[in-house]
Amino acid sequence: MANPGGFIPPVSYLPSPAPSNYSSTAARSSGLLPNQRPTPLKSGSRRETVFINYVDNALLEISRKFTKKFPSEAEKSEAAKLKAVNAGGNVTIGYSDAEPLIKEIETIIGLVWVSGTG
């Protein structure tokens, strides 16, 4: 075959992408992330272990809430009843909007950033 066939035209027919005006330094200087620690947590230290466990539990809780996203009114009232009976026990209500999800993820990213633990 002299001319290849298919759904995607050869690369020579594709236009070049437009130049980007994105600057990574502009994103860093915007003040979204807090200041890092002067020295990162020591690898294998007790503080690092506690920090990793905290972040792991926070991500697990986010995962649970995401799995139960968009709860119905009946699920919300049932969870409220269980919370009252358990005196604040582990009752997870899912996300009804993206805003709380984003806020919780940003909090965790900020903590990891400040800790300097990678």
C-alpha positions in Angstrom: 0.0 0.0 0.0 1.4 3.3 -1.0 -1.0 5.4 1.2 -1.8 4.1 4.7 -5.5 4.1 5.6 -7.3 4.5 8.9 -9.2 7.0 11.0 -6.2 9.2 12.0 -4.5 11.2 9.3 -0.7 11.1 9.1 1.2 13.4 11.5 2.1 15.8 8.7 -1.5 16.9 8.5 -1.9 17.8 12.1 -1.5 21.5 13.1 1.1 22.5 15.6 -0.3 23.2 19.1 -0.6 26.9 20.1 2.2 28.2 22.3 1.4 28.1 26.0 1.5 31.2 28.2 1.4 29.0 31.4 4.2 29.8 33.8 4.9 27.4 36.7 6.5 30.2 38.7 3.2 32.2 38.5 1.3 29.3 40.1 3.8 28.9 42.9 3.9 32.6 43.7 0.1 32.9 43.9 0.2 32.0 47.6 -2.0 28.9 47.3 0.4 26.6 49.1 1.7 27.4 52.7 5.4 27.8 53.5 7.3 24.5 53.7 9.2 23.4 56.8 12.9 24.4 56.8 13.8 20.7 57.0 11.5 17.8 55.9 10.4 15.2 58.4 13.2 12.6 58.9 12.6 9.4 56.9 11.5 6.6 59.2 11.0 8.8 62.2 8.1 8.6 64.6 6.7 11.9 63.4 6.8 10.8 59.8 5.0 7.6 60.7 2.3 9.4 62.5 2.0 11.9 59.7 1.7 9.1 57.0 -0.9 7.4 59.1 -2.9 10.6 59.5 -2.8 11.3 55.7 -3.7 7.7 54.9 -6.7 7.8 57.2 -7.8 11.2 55.7 -7.6 9.8 52.2 -9.5 6.7 53.2 -12.3 8.9 54.7 -12.4 11.0 51.5 -12.7 7.7 49.5 -15.6 6.5 51.7 -17.4 9.8 51.3 -16.8 9.8 47.5 -18.2 6.3 47.3 -21.4 7.5 49.1 -21.7 10.6 47.0 -25.0 12.3 46.4 -26.9 10.8 49.4 -30.7 10.9 49.4 -32.6 12.7 52.1 -33.5 9.4 53.7 -29.8 8.5 53.9 -29.0 11.8 55.4 -31.7 11.5 58.1 -30.7 7.9 58.9 -27.0 9.0 59.3 -28.1 11.8 61.6 -30.1 9.3 63.7 -27.1 6.9 63.9 -24.8 9.8 64.9 -27.1 10.8 67.7 -27.3 7.2 69.0 -23.5 6.6 68.6 -22.7 10.0 70.1 -20.6 11.0 67.1 -19.4 7.6 66.1 -18.1 6.7 62.7 -21.0 7.6 60.4 -20.0 8.7 57.0 -22.2 10.9 54.8 -21.3 11.2 51.2 -20.5 14.3 49.2 -23.5 16.1 47.8 -21.3 18.7 46.0 -17.7 18.9 44.7 -16.8 21.9 46.9 -16.2 19.9 50.2 -14.3 17.2 48.3 -12.0 19.9 46.8 -11.5 21.6 50.2 -10.5 18.3 51.9 -8.1 17.3 49.2 -6.5 20.8 49.2 -6.1 20.5 53.0 -4.2 17.2 52.6 -2.1 18.6 49.8 -1.2 21.5 52.0 -0.2 19.3 54.9 2.0 17.1 52.6 3.6 20.3 51.1 4.3 21.8 54.6 5.8 18.5 55.9 8.2 18.2 53.0 7.6 14.5 53.1 7.5 13.0 49.6 
